[in-house]
Structures are given as C-alpha cells and as structure tokens.
Amino acid sequence: MIKKLLILGVVAGFCFTLMAQEAPSVGIGIKVGTPGPGIEIGMPFTPNIGGRLGLNYFTYSYDTTQEGIEYDADLTLFSLGALIDWHPTGGSFRVTGGLLYNGNEVTGKAKGDIKIGDTEYTDVEVKTTVDFDDISPYVGIGWDTSFGTEKQWGFICDLGIIYHGAPNVTLKATGAGIDPNDVKKEKEELEDNIEDFKLYPVITLGLIYKF
C-alpha cells in the first residue's frame, strides 16, 4: 500500500507541476521496445531536469514447456511509469530514475495426462501464473534530441533496468485424486527455475513531438 501511495504521489506531483506551468513545452512520445509499445508525456522542469509519465502495453500467446508440462501461455506486458530525467549538460543525453506500476505477468494452462510433481495424472488441468512486484524501481540512461531545443520533433531512446524482485508463482491443479504435495513440489521447482529473474532489461526507441 505504501509503495502504491508513493507512485500515486509522484504522478500527482508531476500533473500539478504540468498544470502550474504558464507555457509548458509538453512532449508526446511514441516508442517500441522490450516493455512493449508505449506512449509517454513529458516536459522540462528546469534547463537540466525533466519528467515523464508513460504507459506500455502488449500481449502475446505462445507454447512453452516448464518442468515437463506443455502450457498454452499468454504474456502480458503492462506498466505505468513516473520518471525523472537529469540532463547533465542540458542536451539530449539523460540519466533517468523512477517508479513503475508493474502489471507484467505470464499465465499458462495445460490439460490432459500430465505429470505433476512425482505422479502421472490422467485428465487433469493445470493453471499457473507468474507475476512480479506491483511497484518496481527503474534506472537507466537515454537520449531525447528535442530537449533544450526549439525542435518540435525528436528522437528518443532509453537503456535501463527494471528491478521487479523474484517472480511470484501460483499453480493450481484440478482433477481426480491430485495430491497437494505434488502440486506444492511442482510449484517449488518452477520457482527454483526462475528465481534469479529479478531484473528486466529496457531498450526502447521512438519519436517525440513537442507543442
């Protein structure tokens, strides 16, 4: 709850600053990259400091095998970010930090004859979800060729890291005679396989228009 209130406070402060400016140089950016396609709104606060609010969203369906179970999986990339940019020289290069609401997750479903834990089961269904910390910090570097200039169009790029913590795994199995200990073991094995995936790389490219 505290983390959610913190990011809401950052967003509210950004919006208040935006409305308080008499003649803001607001930029709208469209970008693509590892967090999914996105859109952002940003503006300079000082000759060296700017801020951005961003939204990314993407979905993708695919097949995957985890611990011997063949899943029909769905990937969802969804994030809302509040970022502060520091331009050391007042030019395009920037160093960025901020917080994201992280809705990224993977869901999977498998049906049929499946080995769960140490036991082979007939005609069962397994559902699993992998998600991450709701509030995740971001740090990175990037470029905005329109910053500090009178240009209306610019090129934007970001390279950074999201720290989303160890993945959270839920696994449920339904069918006749399923041993809860097998479900628990299957869940733990899946957690062990992905527990080191605590960082998510960010690479984005896009265009910005200022008005």
N, C-alpha and C positions, 0 to 999 in steps of 0.2 A: 504493500500500500504506500509506504513512504517513497519508494522509487517511482511509482506511478504519479504521485503528487509532485515529485521533483520535476519530472519531464513535463507535466502539465504546466508547472510554474514557469519553466523555461519557454515553452510555447506561448503562454500568455504574455510574458515579458517581451518576447520578440514582436508579437502582434501589437502590443501597446506602443512600443518604440516605432513600429512602422506607421501607425496611425498618427503619432505625435509629430512626425516629420512634416514640415511645410511643403517641401518639394523633393520627395524621395526619388532616388534613381532605382526603381524597382526592376528586377530582372526575373524573367521566367525562363527556366531551363528545361529541356527535354533530353533525356540521356538513356543509354542502354549499358548493361554490364552485368557483373556477377550477382548483384542483388535483384536483378530483373529490370525490365523497363521502368522508367521513373520520370516524375515531374517534380520540379522544385521552384520555390520562390525565394528570392534573396535580395539584400540591399546592403550598402555600406553604412556603418555607423560613424566611422571616422575615416581619415585617409588610409589607415592601415588595418582597420577591423571591419569585418562584415558578418552577416548572419544569414542562415538559410533554414527553411522548412522544406522537407522533402517527403515524397510518397513513392514507394516501389511496389509493384505487384506483378506476379507471374505464376502460372500453373502449368504443370506438365505431368502426363501419365506415362508410366513405363513398367517393365517387368524386372524384378530383381530376386535373387536368391540369397537368403540370410539364414545361416545355421541349418542348411538343408531344406528350408521351406521356400517354395516359389510363391512370391507375392505379386499381386496386381497392386502397384504402388502409385500414389499421387503425391507429387511435390508441390507445395505452396510456398512461394516467396512473397511475404508481405511485411513491410516495415514503414514506420513513420519516424522521421528524424528531425531533431533540432540541433543545428550545428553552428559553431562559431569559427570563423576563418581569420587567421592572422597573416597579413601580407607584410613581411618584414621590410621590404623596400617600397611598398606602395604600388608594386606592379602586379603582374599576373600570378606569380608564384605564391602559394598559400600553405600554411600549416593549419590543420583542422582538428578540432576535438568536439565531442558532443555525446548525446544520448539518443538511442533509438528505442521505439516500441517495436519489439521483435515478435512478429507473428509467423515466422518461418516454421514449417513442420513437414514431416513426411508421414503419410498414412499408408498402411498396407493391409490387404485382405487375401486370405488363401482358403480354399475349400477342397475337400476330398479326403483321400487317405494320406495322413501326414504324421511324421514322427515329431512328437513334442517331448522335449527332454530326452528320456531314455526309452520311451514307449511309442510303438506304432499304433495309431488310432485310425479307425475307419469312419468315413463320412462325418468329418468334423469341420469346423470353421475357426480360423484364427484371425484375429484383428490386432494390429499393432499401430502405435502412434509414437513418433519421435519428435519432440519439440524442445524448446530452449528457454533460457531466462527471458521473461517478458521485457525487462529493461536491460539494454546492453550498451556499454560504452563503445565509442568509436574514436580512433585516432588515425591520422593519415596526412598525406601531402597532396597537392594538386595544383591546377592552373585554371585561371579564368582570364582570358585575354581581353575581356572588356573592362576589368576592374581598374579604376583610376584613370579611365579614358572617357572620351565622348562617343566612343563607338556604340552603336545600337546592337550590333551582332558580335558574338564572340564564341570562342571555342572553350569548352570546359572538360576537365579531366580530373579524376580522383584515383589515388592509390592508397589503400589503407587496410585496416584490420578491425573487425568487429569481435569483441570478446563476449561470447554468449554462454559461457560456462559449459559444464559437462552436459551432454544431451540427457533429457528426461524421457524414459521409455515406459510405456504402458503396453501390456499384452494381455489379451483375453482370448480364451478358447471355449467354444460351446460344442456340445455333443455328448454322446452317451459314455459314462464311465471315465471321464477325464480326471486324472489325479492332479490336485492343486500343486503338488510338489514338482510335477513335470512342467507345469506352466511357470512356476517360480524359477526352475532351473533354466528354462528356455529364455526367460526374460533376463536373467543374470548373464547368460552367455552373450546375448545381444548387447547388453550394456558394456560388457568387457571389450567387445569388438570396436565400439565407437566412443569409449570414454575419453580418449585423447583428442577428440574433435571439438576443442574448446574455442578455436579461433576460426573466423570466416573471412577469407580474403575479399577485398573490394577493389574492383577495377571497373571504372566507368568512363565513357566518352559521350560527349553531347554538344549541343548548341544552346546558347543563351541569347535572349532578346531583351533589351532594356527599353523602358519607356518612362 
